[in-house]
């Protein structure tokens, strides 16, 4: 495995069929839907089909979703993604999720460092960007401290319940 995707603490690896139960729990936690576009639960069959067809080929799927695991024992602690990959303009949206019990330990930052190095050194990406709800202070602070620059706010961009939230657009030029 590429050394940029592994260190003494974390491993970023492709999704495996054995991740079904973990993904099922995370994807169906309605408390997490406020940071995604999910509005209904996923069936095991739908997630199985996704895993079965997942190739980790960013050029074909325009996405690369990796499981963040602890190097010591392989415990899955989250996911990190490139979405909306645009090879013509050498950019991708980034998504990051760390399970509640592993937050606040610097593991998200470490995974972000690893994936950013991969983006720069192996994919030749020029820029990464994220959309973050303006009331998600923890996430905004993480990306601010990592060097992402606020480039705008999109007003009333996401609907949560009956209210609309503003979203900040942050960008990093690599």
N, C-alpha and C positions, 0 to 999 in steps of 0.2 A: 504494500500500500504506500502511496505517496507520503513522504515524510511531512509534507505540509499539512496533511490531514491527520497527523498523529503526533502527540507529544507525551510526556510522562503523566499528564493529567487527563487529557481528553482524546477521543478518536472521533472523527467525522467520517461516517461510512454511509454507503448507499442503503436504502431501505431494503429490508429482507422480509420474506413471508412470516418469519417469527415475530415481526413487529406488529402483527395484526391486533393483538389484544391491547397493546400499548396505544396504538393509534386510535383504536375504537374508543378507549377511555378518554383520550385527549380530545378527539374530534367531537365527541358527544357530551362534553362538559359545557353545558349552556352558559356557564359563567365566563367562558373564554370566547364566546361568540361575539362579544362586543369589540374584539380586536380583529375579527375576520369578517368575511362576507357570509358566514354560515347562518342559516335561518331555520334549519331542521336537522334532526339527527341523521347520521349515516348508518346504513345497515352493515352488518359484517360482510355480506355478499358484495356490496358496492366497494367496500375497502379492500376486500380480497381481490376483486377484479382490478382495482387500481394497482395493488402491489404486484399482481401477476403480470400486468402490462407495463410496469414501470421499467424503464431502460437506463435511467441516469445519463442519457445522452442529451446534453443541454442543447445541442444543435438541432436535434429532431423535435424534442418536446418543448423547447424554449423555456425549460424549467430544470432546475437541479435541486432536489430535496434530499437532504442528508440527515441522518439520525446522529444526534450528539450523544455519545456514550462515555462513561467513565473508563479510562484506560485500565484501571486496576481489575475491574470485574465485568466490564461490558454492560453495566446497567444503563439503560436509556434514560436520559435526563431532559431531552428536548429535541427540537428540530431547527435546522437552519436552511434557508432556501434562497436560490436565485429564481426570481419570477420575471415574466415579461422580458426575457433575454432578447436583446437586439444586437445581433452580430454585425450588422451594417454600421451601427453607430457605437459599437463596443460599450454597451451599458446594460445594466440589469437592476431590477428592483430587488431589494433584500428583505427577507422575512426572518424573524428570530423568535423562537418560543423556548422558554426554560420552565420546566415543571416547578410548581410552588415550593416544594421541599428542597429545591436546589438553588433557589434565587438568593441573591445577596451574598454570594460566595465568590463572585468574579468569574464564574464559569461562562456566562453569556458573553462577557468581554473577551475571554480567551477564545471561545468559538468564533466570535466576530473577527478577531485577529487572524485566526487560522484561515477562515474563508476569504478574508480580504487579501491575504498573501497569495492564496490560490488564484483568486480573480486576477490579480496583477501579474503573477509569474507564469501561470499556465494557460489562462484564457486570454490574456492580453487586454482585459477590460480597461477602459478609460475612466468610467465613472460608475458609481453605485448610488442608489437613491432609496429613500424610505418615505412612506406616508405614516404619520403618527398622529393620533387624536391629540388635540392640544391640551386635553385634561389628563393625558397619560404622562405625568411628570417624571416617573421613574425611567420610562423608556426614552423620553426626550433628553433627560440628563445623561443616560448612557451614550446615546449617539452624539450628543454635544461634546462630551468628554473624549470621545473617540476621534473627533475631528470633522464630523459632518457639519455642514454649514446650512443654516436656515435660508432657504431661497424663496419661500413664500408660504402663504396660508390659503387654503381653499375653503371658502366659507360654506357651511352647512353641507358638507361633502358626504357624510355618512349618517344614515338614519339608525337610531337606537330607540326602540319602542316607538313613541310618537314624537320624539325630539330629534333634531338634526345637530350634528357636531361638526365643528371646524376641524380640519386636518392640516397639520404642518407638513410641508415637503422639505426634506433635508437631503443634501447631496454631498458626496465626497468625490473629488477628482483624484484619481490614483496616479 
